[in-house]
Amino acid sequence: MRKQTDSLRNELMDNDATAETIRNLECLVTSLIELLDVQEKVVGEQSERLKENEARFRAIYDGANDAIMLLTENGFFDCNPSSLKMFGLKTKEEFVKFHPAELSPPTQPDGQPSLQAAGEHIQTAFRTGIDRFEWIHRRSSGEDFPAEVLLSAFDWGGKRVLQATVRDISERKQSENALKESNDRFIAFIKEAAMRLKNPLEVVEENIATMVHDIERGESESTNVSLGLKIQIKNLEQIRKNIIELNKAIVDHAGELSDASKKFLTE
Amino acid sequence: MKEHELYLIMSSPSEIRNKNIELIEKVLSEDYNVLVITTNQPYDILKKNYEKNGILLDRIHFVDTVTKYAMGRDPQPAKNCRFINNPANLTDIGIAVTETLKNLDGKKVCLLFDSVNSMLIYISSQNITKFIHFVTNKLRLLNFTGIFLVVEKGLDPDVLVQLITFVDAVIDVDKIPEKAS
């Protein structure tokens, strides 16, 4: 084939006009070949970059501590390894059989059915592009746990899908609850302490006022006055102890106080 | 006043002494016996006060938690008074109340706390409500008639709400016109 081509070429080159045309054609073909080489190189480089990007994003997706899943209104179609770990499932194939509501208790803490609530959040994310909320999920073991969910909408292969990023916030909730309980206990203690100071001091005040009144009117015996005053002394001693108890609770709760201040408050 | 009903009587702290006198006069006139549990005024002073107002003591019984505590020794025994060593000793107070009520079986009883505010010096509000609940349960079980529980106003609303659950009705004596002198 090559010999026939060369022979034909030599025959055509004997004619000046066709020789010129052939030379031009040869230049064009050479240019086209060079262009194709460049395009192939560019495509190859782009392909390499795409592969690198895919590998990078895949590494981020697969390596993320948060559970990241992809879903539509009908349910999940992809997830990362952290999702499997979070929900106690073994394979992606197993995971994508579920709808988000099926990885949740029947109702959320506000009483709304999980299926209905999940549907509303999915619709919100598709409509506005993003939705962030707290949710109670359920692992395959049956254990419920609080989660923070971020739904983000984006285009994937020509259709609109959601990326769900789910973070287990059990520890944070426990800390929040512990802090709230501690504050509630402290406030209850302060209320109790205030009642056990304010009202009793009013009693002591009333009793002393009555004794003064009776003494001024000559209506009391000294033994009764003595007994009455001894009782008020005992009352005031106990009220002072109650104040020290209150101060100890304040010192324990307050955090940074100098040793001198602590000593003053608690002794 | 209905039989077998428990009433919570409330008065302002400055008026409670006078209102107690009026209440005692009224219930004694209706053949009630009165049991005074006092963590505030000692027996001797209460007795003097009642006698000064013409109140006979034969149907008044006392559980006094402050005299022995303040004196640091046993006081002179009194026929109608049980002395407790410490206002915080709810066990002994409970026993004294139970034994006194046993002796009043079949009679109409008015129970008077003098006072919840002074009890708060020595006892937490939680233990006070538990104690009052114990006493009111005992009164209901023993089927006493027409029982009163007298406390001051100005208590913590949370404590008051609990006390109200132990009774059938609440009476604010400050809203009752004073008797003509």
Boltz contact constraints between the chains, C-beta under 6 A:
constraints:
  - contact:
      token1: [A, 192]
      token2: [B, 125]
      max_distance: 6.0
  - contact:
      token1: [A, 195]
      token2: [B, 156]
      max_distance: 6.0
  - contact:
      token1: [A, 196]
      token2: [B, 120]
      max_distance: 6.0
  - contact:
      token1: [A, 199]
      token2: [B, 117]
      max_distance: 6.0
  - contact:
      token1: [A, 199]
      token2: [B, 120]
      max_distance: 6.0
  - contact:
      token1: [A, 200]
      token2: [B, 120]
      max_distance: 6.0
  - contact:
      token1: [A, 200]
      token2: [B, 121]
      max_distance: 6.0
  - contact:
      token1: [A, 202]
      token2: [B, 13]
      max_distance: 6.0
  - contact:
      token1: [A, 203]
      token2: [B, 117]
      max_distance: 6.0
  - contact:
      token1: [A, 203]
      token2: [B, 118]
      max_distance: 6.0
  - contact:
      token1: [A, 224]
      token2: [B, 44]
      max_distance: 6.0
  - contact:
      token1: [A, 224]
      token2: [B, 45]
      max_distance: 6.0
  - contact:
      token1: [A, 227]
      token2: [B, 42]
      max_distance: 6.0
  - contact:
      token1: [A, 230]
      token2: [B, 70]
      max_distance: 6.0
  - contact:
      token1: [A, 231]
      token2: [B, 66]
      max_distance: 6.0
  - contact:
      token1: [A, 231]
      token2: [B, 70]
      max_distance: 6.0
  - contact:
      token1: [A, 234]
      token2: [B, 70]
      max_distance: 6.0
  - contact:
      token1: [A, 235]
      token2: [B, 121]
      max_distance: 6.0
  - contact:
      token1: [A, 238]
      token2: [B, 121]
      max_distance: 6.0
  - contact:
      token1: [A, 238]
      token2: [B, 122]
      max_distance: 6.0
